[in-house]
Amino acid sequence: MTIVEYASLTCGHCAHFHESTWPTLKSQYIDAGKVRYVLRDFPLDPLAAAGSLLARCAGDDKRQSVVDLLFSNQPKWLVDKPVDALRELLKQAGFTQESFDACLKTRRSMTR
């Protein structure tokens, strides 16, 4: 069986699910091999799209940990200057100033 989740990184309900339900779902079903899990980005705004892109830029092996980091720290980066807050937060995931900026630059060039 496959569970497909559509989520926006700026959605408060999605963050609540990730904090309250995700750990149990992951440990009892996904990690146990009972279900396959697929996260599909459903950005509700440009900031959520940027967060999703940054998670993808982290690479397949780190994408879920970046998503987890963004959901669990949502109040810290949904602020007046979210790009600066995101940049600071994603240092924990190994992003440098250069890799962060390059990832977001990729997004800008895709939308032109």
C-alpha positions as CSV (number, residue, x, y, z in Angstrom):
1,M,0.0,0.0,0.0
2,T,1.2,3.5,-0.7
3,I,0.3,6.7,1.3
4,V,0.5,9.9,-0.8
5,E,0.6,13.1,1.2
6,Y,0.1,16.5,-0.4
7,A,1.5,19.2,1.8
8,S,2.4,22.8,1.9
9,L,5.4,23.7,4.1
10,T,3.6,27.0,5.2
11,C,0.3,25.2,6.2
12,G,-0.3,25.1,9.9
13,H,-2.5,22.0,9.7
14,C,0.3,20.2,7.7
15,A,2.8,21.2,10.4
16,H,0.5,19.9,13.1
17,F,0.1,16.6,11.3
18,H,3.9,16.4,11.0
19,E,4.4,17.0,14.7
20,S,1.6,14.9,16.1
21,T,0.9,12.1,13.6
22,W,4.0,11.7,11.4
23,P,6.3,10.2,14.0
24,T,3.9,7.3,14.7
25,L,3.1,6.8,11.1
26,K,6.7,6.7,10.2
27,S,7.9,4.4,12.9
28,Q,4.9,1.9,12.9
29,Y,4.2,1.8,9.2
30,I,6.8,3.3,7.0
31,D,10.0,2.2,8.7
32,A,8.3,-1.2,9.4
33,G,7.8,-1.7,5.7
34,K,4.1,-1.9,5.9
35,V,3.4,1.1,3.7
36,R,5.3,3.1,1.1
37,Y,5.1,6.9,1.7
38,V,5.3,9.6,-1.0
39,L,5.3,13.3,-0.2
40,R,4.0,15.5,-3.0
41,D,4.6,19.2,-2.8
42,F,1.4,21.3,-2.8
43,P,2.8,24.8,-2.1
44,L,0.1,27.3,-1.2
45,D,2.3,30.3,-1.7
46,P,5.7,31.3,-3.0
47,L,7.4,30.8,0.3
48,A,6.1,27.2,0.5
49,A,7.4,26.7,-3.0
50,A,10.8,28.0,-2.0
51,G,10.9,25.6,1.0
52,S,9.9,22.7,-1.2
53,L,12.7,23.6,-3.7
54,L,15.2,23.9,-0.9
55,A,14.2,20.4,0.4
56,R,14.7,19.0,-3.1
57,C,18.1,20.8,-3.4
58,A,19.2,19.0,-0.3
59,G,19.2,15.8,-2.2
60,D,17.0,12.6,-2.1
61,D,18.8,11.4,1.0
62,K,18.2,14.6,3.0
63,R,14.9,15.8,1.5
64,Q,12.7,14.3,4.3
65,S,14.9,15.6,7.0
66,V,14.7,19.1,5.6
67,V,10.9,18.8,5.4
68,D,10.9,17.6,9.0
69,L,13.1,20.6,10.0
70,L,10.9,23.1,8.2
71,F,7.7,21.8,9.6
72,S,9.0,21.5,13.2
73,N,10.4,25.0,13.0
74,Q,7.6,26.7,11.0
75,P,7.1,29.6,13.5
76,K,10.8,30.5,13.2
77,W,10.8,31.0,9.4
78,L,7.3,32.3,8.8
79,V,8.4,35.8,9.9
80,D,8.9,39.3,8.4
81,K,12.1,38.3,6.7
82,P,11.5,34.6,5.9
83,V,14.4,34.1,3.4
84,D,17.0,35.2,6.0
85,A,15.3,32.9,8.6
86,L,15.2,30.0,6.1
87,R,18.9,30.5,5.3
88,E,19.8,30.4,9.0
89,L,17.7,27.4,9.7
90,L,18.9,25.4,6.8
91,K,22.5,25.7,7.9
92,Q,21.5,22.8,10.2
93,A,20.9,20.7,7.0
94,G,24.3,21.6,5.6
95,F,23.3,24.5,3.4
96,T,25.9,27.2,2.9
97,Q,25.1,30.8,1.9
98,E,26.2,29.8,-1.6
99,S,24.2,26.6,-1.9
100,F,21.1,28.2,-0.5
101,D,21.3,31.1,-2.9
102,A,22.1,28.8,-5.9
103,C,19.1,26.7,-5.1
104,L,16.7,29.6,-5.0
105,K,18.3,31.1,-8.1
106,T,17.5,27.9,-9.9
107,R,13.8,28.4,-9.0
108,R,13.8,32.0,-10.3
109,S,15.3,30.9,-13.6
110,M,12.7,28.2,-14.0
111,T,9.8,30.7,-13.6
112,R,11.0,33.1,-16.3
